[in-house]
Amino acid sequence: MTPKGETARFDGNPQPHIHLICQECGQIIDLERENIELSTQEIEEIEKEHDFKVNQQQLFLYGYCTKCNKS
């Protein structure tokens, strides 16, 4: 999935993980954490509320990396 106006990138890590994305330089850091996904119950509620079938989850956190934060 590529946000509008951005270059497509391939994520070689197939395991669930969080993406930390720098809004200044575009650096992406993979952050490994347990229990980062929504529960089955939460997904079912979202599906019902929006008449939508979820088949994948991703978490993106946007901010500034150490280098850009110091600028």
C-alpha angles and dihedrals in degrees: 000000000000123000113234112279095016131110116252115252130192118230108211093192109090094182120097109269143147122257117218106200123192110222092204107048101012095238112161120208121191110222116197114212135154121239097019095139128088115257121257089251092053091049092049090052091050092047092050095045094050101029087238134137114222117208102163141026131207131173122208123185115192126203140099130307121229093265095049094040089061093053 
